[in-house]
């Protein structure tokens, strides 16, 4: 039995209580002080109680006897391997030659046309005979004398400029101030980026329980979308409120003014009961373009309908990001629906309407399922009849449209249907419902269509078959033709949509046809191209006639 056996347990308890609060050097000094107090055999006893080697206690005794001044170092100076930059004096120069954006070094070096990442830099240095890890490269680049850091592109350069750019901003701000001081409404308008409705990924991240990611489609193919959301935003500058109309058809001037009309009826008229004029600030392109005659013609109709004198100030070219609706409304909407798939129009509307800020922003959202065809033209006679008063400063950007009862009505449809070359020889949809192709009389087809529509009505709104160009009835007819064995390329040709879109729609409607129990025999002939289809229908019609 050793002379210090009875002291082992108290020493172990002391060390367990104190050493967790000490660094490595302080622990060695504590062990050494205890060993020196015990005398002969103390080193072995302390090492046994602390669970360390006797060499550790001995080194502590040496440090204790050196009586050095206390400092914050844990280990003695000079410990560790020499730095790679010290062993290889040319390493830093070789690294800087790879990352310098100047004519120094080889202008056609291997990293000229690739990402200057740590991995690529390490690979190139290894090819020069310098094996360096990525952490060492990062440390060398961050040194004060090097001064490198990670960087990204800075979107600060305008694509185009105008010599009166600043003057137009001053003019616009003065106009806004005049209207606000008089208590008249000032709104900022624009169309937000179109969004596909469906189970698609949304940019951004949000906190969620671990192991439960939102699973979305791996590709954003338009053919897999339920539809397209076109958010047209109206930001009331004086009231700090937003109003967003989500369209489903096209972003046209008629759609933009329809959104303005809806805002005025639902919010503007009640908020400004005594207003006789309205100021609109907008960028210079898109559906509210400063050069679009349709925009001005629709505004004239709105002014006549509401009795408001409508003034418009367009932002100068290349400055649309300074439009207030962008950074006071759209930016917060994007933050609110980040990482959330817009699986239906209802989801999009709810996320927009739930957008708020600490400064009191509130937003209302409405769905517009109206049809707004493209290609509507305002003829010269109609344009000449409009009363538009340009401002003295850049009248093409700043103008006023008063109420004018005699203004002509804006056309609702294009003057003539413009056939795309791809559709130059397409058929009318009446051919798609011909009994020769469907295998059914028109009465039987209508009855089947009505019964399938009843089944569709039982499906939740966001999961129903939907296409922005085709009615649901046309989708049912396409599924009937698919059951008859007509190739999807010809079916898409008949209904004037893309083949992938038609394939997706048929896939959605096919289970409903099966659920109904409808079955028909396939066509007796295989048709490949539109000319064969036309010949077959004409021949069958003449034969039966």
Secondary structure, 3 states (H helix, E strand, C coil): CCCCHHHHHHHHHHHHHHHHHCCHHHHHHHHHHHHHHHCCCHHHHHHHHHCCCHHHHHHHHHHHHHCCCCCCCCCCCCCCCCCHHHHCCCHHHHHHHHHCCCCCCCCCCCCCCCCCCHHHHHHHHHHCCCCCCHHHHHHHHHCCCCCCCCCCCCCCCCCCCCCCHHHHHHHHHHHHHHHHHCCCEEEEEEECCCEEECCCCCCCCCCCCCCCCCCCCCCCCHHHCCEEEEEEEEEECCCCEEEEEEECCCCCHHHHHHHHHHHHHHHHHHHCCCCCEEEEEECCCHHHCCCCHHHHHHHHHHHHHHCCEEEEEECCCCCHHHCHHHHHHHHHHHHHCCCCCCCCHHHHHHHHHCCCCCCCCEEEEEEECCCCCCCCCCCHHHHHHCCCEECCCCCCCEEEECCCCCCCCCCCCCCCCCCCHHHCCCCCHHHHCCHHHHCCCHHHHHHHHHHHHHHHHCCCHHHCCCCCCCCHHHHHHHHHHHHCCCCHHHHHHHHCCCHHHHHHHHHHHHHHHHHHCCCCCCCCCCCCCHHHHHHHHHHHHHHHC
